[in-house]
Amino acid sequence: MSAKVSGHPAVARACRRLRDAESPLPLAELASEAGLSPSHFHRVFKAATGLTPHQYASALRADRVRGELAAGRGITDAIHEAGYGSSSRFYEGVAGRLGMTPKAYRAGGSGARIRFAVAECSLGAILVAHSGRGICAISLGGDPDALVRELQDRFPQAELVGGDPGFDAMVAQVVGFVEAPSLGLDLPLDIRGTAFQERVWQALRKVPPGSTVSYSELAERIGQPGSVRAVAGACAANRLAVAVPCHRVVRRDGDLSGYRWGVERKRELLRRERGMPPRRGTNGAG
């Protein structure tokens, strides 16, 4: 790999081309513009962004559909504005990235059924929610009611259903993962975000447990060294505590800085990942 490619300018150019394109671009065309073979370009692109070119383009188009629907545009118009030649191509391709039907997404989750439960762990209250695709929320806090209200605000029109014994077993698995991150979490995740956010979150999931990375290093890993503030914003937008490990991101000087669920919880999660025994009563204050 040349020095030019190692800095990912070819990938950055390809990302811009994909963002500006009104229709899908062939892999061969993107590779040719980068001066690489299709297979080599595919590897370089995925290493830099965490997504294949096809996945990146799909995420961009799904993001456009979200924006059009949120703006009140009709479903058919939103699909065509996002670059799909037909509704069938949208439903075959990335409709599932919305986590629900386009109509439900446009209506704040209307008609969607989301199971959830609130439990207790050594870090306080924990809320786990599951859509039809996978776990769509893992939240930590000191006030269980506040966690539920946050979920309601996110999906104001969805049907929120309390967990059953089978779901409780899943919640127990998540709690066990929080208590001992080294166990891993072998459950499907419903990761919803913009194309950029998903790149950041994919890169985060590659950071080894117990290790940390700075915001600037994370920006470099996704091939956009000038996007440090946007990377920080993507970390703050994460709704899947621990499963998408934004607690592993620190400032350049090593300071823990902010964390959606409290800096003390962030510190405690890192302690556990480094093999230290859990400290009880961590409430996230500070």
N, C-alpha and C positions, 0 to 999 in steps of 0.2 A: 504494500500500500504506500502510495507516495505521501510526502509530507503535506501536500496540499489537501489530499483526501483525509488524512488523519485529523486535520483541523475541522473537517466536516463542511467546508464551503459548498461542496457538490451536493451534500444533503440539504443544506440550507436553501440552495437554489431550487432543488427539487420540491421542497416544502412550499416555497413561494409559488412555484408553477402549479402545484396541486391546489393551493388556496385560491388562485386566480382562475383556474380552469372552469369552464362552464359544463364540461362533460368529462367522463373518465379518461385518463391518459394511460396509454399502454406502457407496461414496464420497459419494453425494448426502447421506446422513445425516451423515457427518462434516463435510462442507462446510457444511451447514445449521447445525450446532452452532457452527461457527467464524464464521458470518455471511458466508461467501464463496460464490462460484459454484464448482461442482465443478472446472472447469478452473483457476481461480485458486488454489483450495486445493491442487490437485494440484501446481502449480508451487511454491507456498510450502513445502509439505511436503517435496518433493524437494530444494529448495534448502537447507532447514534440516537434513535428516537424511542426504541422499545416497541415499535410497531412495524409491520411490513408496509410497503407503499400502499398496498390495497387496503389494509386496515386503517392507515392514516387517512386515505381519501374517504373511506366509509365514515370515519369519525367526523371528518369535516362536513360531509353532507348531512349527517344526522344532526350536527350542531346547527347547520343552517335551517333544517326543518324545525328544530326546537325554537329558534329565534323567530321564524315566521309564525309558528303556532302561538307563541307567547304574545306576539304582536296582534293576534286576532285574525290572521289571514285564514281563509278556508283551507281545509285539509288538502284538497286537490291542488289548489294554487300553491300552497306551501311546498308540496312535493315537487312540483314542476319548477318552482323558483330555486329549489335546492339542486337542480341539475339532473333530475331523474326524467328519462324519456317517457315513462309511463308509471302509473301507480303500482302495477304489478312488479316492476323492477325494484321499487322502494320496499314493498312488503317482502320480496324475496331476499333483499339485500340487508338492510340495516334497521328495519322497523323495530326489531327487538332491542336496539340500543336505547330506545326511549324508556324501556322498562314497562311499558303499557301501550295500549293502542294510541295512535295520534289524537283521536277524539278525546280520550281520557286525559292525555297529557295536556291538551289545550284547555281542558276544563278543570285543571288542578287535581287530576287524579280521579275524576268522576268515573264511577264504575269499576275502578281498580280495587282489588282486595289485598290488603297488606296485613299480615299477621305480625303481632309484636308482643313482647313481654318485658317486664322490668324485674330485674333481680338485684341481689346484693353481691358485691365482691369486696376484696380488701381495699379497692380504690374508691369505694362508695357505691352509688347506684349505677346500674348498667342497663341500658335499653338495647334490645336486639330486635330488628324488624326484617321481615322477609317478604319480597314480592314473588311473583311467579317465576322469576329468573334466578333468584338467589338472595343472599343477605344484602339489603340495601341501606342499612344503618346499624352502626354500633356506636352508642354514645355513652359517655361517662359524666357523672355529676354528683352533686350532693343532694339535689332535690328531684326525686322521681317524677313528681308532677310536671316539673319544668321540662324534663326530657320528653314526656308525652306531648306537652304543648308544642314543643319544637317539631316533633314529628307531624302533628296536626297542621302546623303552619306550612310545612313543606308540601303536604298533600291534603289541602283543605277539603277536597271533595271525595277523597278516597274512603272506602269502607275499611276502617281499622278494626281488626278482629283480635281478641285476646287469644293467647296461645293455648294449645291443647297438650296432652301428655307427650305426643310425638314432638311437638315444637319445643316443649320444655327441655327435652333431651338435647336438642340443638343449642338452646340457650346455655345449657350446662357445659356443652363443648366449648362454646365461646368464652364462658367464664373461666374454664380450665386453661384456655389459651392465654387469657389475660394474666392469670396467676402464674403460669409457667410458659412464657413465650417460646421456649425451646421445643415445646410439644408440636408446634405448627398448627395450622388450621386447615383441615382438608374438607372445606365446604365451598360450594359455588358462591361467588360474589356478584352482585348486581352493581357494577361500577358505573355511575352516571356522571358524565362531565363533558366539558368541551374537548376538542381534539388536543389542545395544548395541555389541559389538566390531566388527561389520560396519559399523555407522554410523561409528565412529571410523576404521576402515581406509579406508572410501570417502572420508571427508573428507581423510585423509592423502594419498590418491592425487591429490587436486586441488591439493595444495601444489606450486608450480612447482619444478623442479630448481634447486638452489642457494639456495633460500629456506628460511627456518625459521619455525616457529610455536611459540608457547608452549603448555604444557598447558592453561592457562586460556583462551587464544584458541581452541584446538581444541574445548574444552568449549562455548564460546559458539557455534562454528560448527555444532555438532550440536543447538543449541537447549537445552542443559542446562548452564548456567554453573556450577551447583553440583556438578558431577560431575567435578571436576578429578582427584581420586584415582582414580576409576573409569577415567578416560581414560588416566591413567598405567598402570593395570593392563592396559588393552586394548593399549597399545603394547608392554608387556612380554610379552604373550601372543602377539604376532605371530610366525608361523613362516616368513614369506616375506621374508627379508632383501632390501632394496633394492626389490624388486617392490612391496611395501607399505612405503613409505619412512618408517618410524618414526625413522630417523636424522635426519629434518628437524624433530624436536620438541626444543625446548630449554626450560630454565627461564625464568621471567619476566625474570631478569637477563641472559639470554643464555648462561648456563653450559650446557655440553653434558650434564651429569648422566650418568645411567646409560644403558647400551645393552646389550641381550641378548648381542651379539657383541663387546663391548669398546669403550670410549670412544675409543681410538685409531683403531679402524676407523671409528667414527662421524665423527670429525674428518677422516679421510682421504676418506671418501665425499663429505662436504660440499666439501672442497678440489677434488675432481675435478669436481663439479657446477658449481663456480664457474670452471671452465676452467683450473685449475692442473694441471700435469703430475703423474702418479702418483708417489708416493714408494714405493720398494721396501722390502720387509721389514717392513711394518706388521703386527704380530702381535696387536694389540688389548690389549696390557698397559696397565695404568693405569686 
